[in-house]
Amino acid sequence: MTHMKTALVTGANKGIGLEIARGLGRIGYTVWIGSRNESRGEAAAEALRRDDLDARFLPLDVTDDRSVAAAAETLGREVDQLDVLVNNAGISIGWGPPSEERITDVHAIYDVNVFGVIRTTQAFLPLLKKASEPRIVMISSSLGSLAWASDFDAPMAEVNLLGYNSSKSALNAVTVAFAKDLAPLGFKVNAGCPGYTATDLNQHTGSRTPEQGAAIGIRLATLPDDGPTGGFFDADGTVAW
């Protein structure tokens, strides 16, 4: 019997996360919609099911130890293994100059964008380790590239957000750490930048659609056995370290 591959996408009730789930569903994955909001998560899963996709809601707040543990336990009762984890959930708040950004805002950003990713990845590793070709995708940003950030003339150089940008730099480092740790087990762990995509995070000012932004996440989630690991890829799929 052919195994139906399973993917979990965090923050998947809208935007890029929803489109990643939709894209994976279209190529035959059973997709679990990770969302901290039950009504929005259920609505997103139902919308995908109306398109004849196998989508299911999984209550998941990446900032809450109990929620993440409960989600991993629930999924473990429903599936034998998890083939793909897409750490998509992310926030950006504050938006002031670094000299004025509130530490409480920076802490909240890190709790989702960094600690939430670590917490979620560790909790779902037992299920991922049961897959023959496990894939972990981190949805990052070019704003987290230290090479680009240190170039005062680079595109987007004026977007100097202390909490958000540095959280994505930290996420890139987290990606490499997991990639090194899990490479002997056949994991592919990579970070991808969706580009300047119109979402709630930027008040829909981005020039790319959520579907366009989702493309790099889908690509990294479906890498072949000879694909890369430990990389950071731009929206067009090029290495962007």
N, C-alpha and C positions, 0 to 999 in steps of 0.2 A: 504494500500500500504506500502511495506517495505521501510524504510528510508535508502538511500544510505549514509553511513557515509563519512564525509569529513575531510581531513587532510591537513594542511599547513606545509611545511617543509622549513625553511629558509636555504639559502646557498645550495640549492638542485640541482644545475646544474652539480655537480660533486662529486666524493668521497663518503664519508659516507652519506651525505645528499641525494644524488641521490639514493643510495642503500636503505636507509630508505623509501624513496618515492616508490621505486620499490617494496619493501617488503610489504608495506601497500596496494599498488595497487593490488598486487597478492591475498590479502585476502579480496578484495572487496571495498576498500576505493576509493573515488574520491580524487586524490592527486593534490595539487596545488604546483607547483615548484616555490618557492620564490628565485629570483635571481636579483641582481642589473644589470647584463649584459643581455640585451635583446636577443642577438643572441645566447648566450650560454644557456640561460633559455629556449628559444623556441626549441633549438636543443635537450635539455635534455627531454623536454615534448614530443617532437616528437619521440624520441627514445623509450620512454615508451609506447607511443601509438602504435608503431610498434609491440610491444609485447602484444597488445590488452588490455592495461591498460587504465583506464580513468584518463589521466594526462593533466594538463593545466598549462600554464605559468602565473605567477603573478609578475609584476615588483615590486621589493622590495629591497631597500637599508636600512638596519637596523640602519645606522648611521644618517639618514636624516629624520627629523620630517615630512616634507611634503610627502616624498615618503611613509613612513609608514602609514600616515593618508590616503593618496590616495589609498594605497593597501587595507586597511581595508574598505574603502568606496566601492571600486570595488568589493571586495569579498562579501560585504553585499548586493550588487545588484544581485549577481549570486547565492547565497545560503541562505537558511533560518537560518542555524546554522553552527557552526564550532565545530566538535567533538574532534579534536586533533590539538594541536600546538606543533611542534617540533622546539625548538630554537637550530638549528645546526650551524648556521653561526659563524665562529670564525677565528681568525688570530693569528699568532705569528711572530713577526719581531724583529730584533735586535740581539738576540742570543749571546750577550756579557756577561761578568761577571756583577753581579749586581752593583758593584762599578763603572762601566763604561757605563751601559745601559742608553741610552738617554731618557730624560723625554718625548720628543716628541713621541718616539716609545711606551713608556709605555702608554701615553695618547691615542694613536691610537688603541692599543690593548684593553684598557678598553672601548673605544667607541663602539667597536664591541662586545666584549665578555661579557661585563657587562651592560653598558648603552643601547646598542642595544637590549639586551634581555628584559630589563625593558620596554623600549619604545615599543617594538613589543608586548609584553604580554599585557600591558595596553591597547594598541590600539585595540587588537582583543578580549578583554574580553567580550564586549557586545555580540559578536557572540558566543563565547564559553559558555556564561551563558544561551544561548537558547538550548544547548545540554542537553540530559538527563544524559549522562555519560562523562562529559568533562575531557580531559586529557591534561596536559602540561608536556613536556619533555625537560629537559635541557641537552645538550650534554656537559659533563664536562670532567674532567681528574683526575686521581689519583695524578697527580702533584699538584693539589689544596688541597689535604688532609693535614691539619696541623699536624695531628698525624704522617703521613708518612714523611712529610717534616722535622719534628723535630728529626727524627731517622736518624742519619748520616750513619747508616749501612743498611738502607732500600734499596730495589731495586730501581734503577733510582735516588738514592740520589744525584748522580753527576750532574743530569740535574737541575741545579740551575738557573732558568730563572726568573728574578725579575718581569717583566711585565706579561708574560704568566701565570706562576704558581700562582701568587697572584690574577690574574684576575679570575682564576678558583676557588680559595678559596672564592673570593667575590661572584662568581656565585653560589657556594654551599649555601652561606648565603642567597642570593636572593631566591633560591629555597625554603628554609625553611620559609622565610617570606611570600612568596605567598601561600605556602601550609597551613600555619596557617590561613591566611586571608580567603582562599577560601574553606577550609574544610567544613564549615557549608553548603556550596552550592553543596557539592557532588564532588568537584574537586579532582583529584589525580595529584599532582605536585611532580615530582621526577627528580633527576639528575642521569645520567648514564655515566660511563667511557667506551668508546669503545675499550680500550686497545691500544697497540702500533701498530697503523694501518698505512699502507703505503698510504700516501696522499701527496698532494702538500705542506701541512703545514710542513712536515718533510723531504721534498725532496724524498719521497717514500722510506725511509729507514726502515719503520716499518715492523714488522714480520707478521702482520695480514692483511688479505685482507679487502677492504672496505665492502664487503658483511658480513664478520665476525664482523667487527666493528659496523655494523648497527644493529646487532641482539639485543643488549640491548635497543636501542632506540625503536625498534619495540615492544619489550616486554613491556616496560613501557608505550607505547602509547596505548596498548590494555589490560591494567590491568582490572581485574574484579572488581565488586563493593566492594568486601572485600579485595582488594589489598591495599598496603601501600601508604602513602603520606608523603612528607617531608623527603625522604630518598636519600642517595647517594649510588649507586650500581655499583659494579665492573663489568667487562666485562662478567663474568660468572653468574651475577645476584645476587651475595651475597652482603649483606649490607657492605659497606666499609667506614662508618664514622670513 
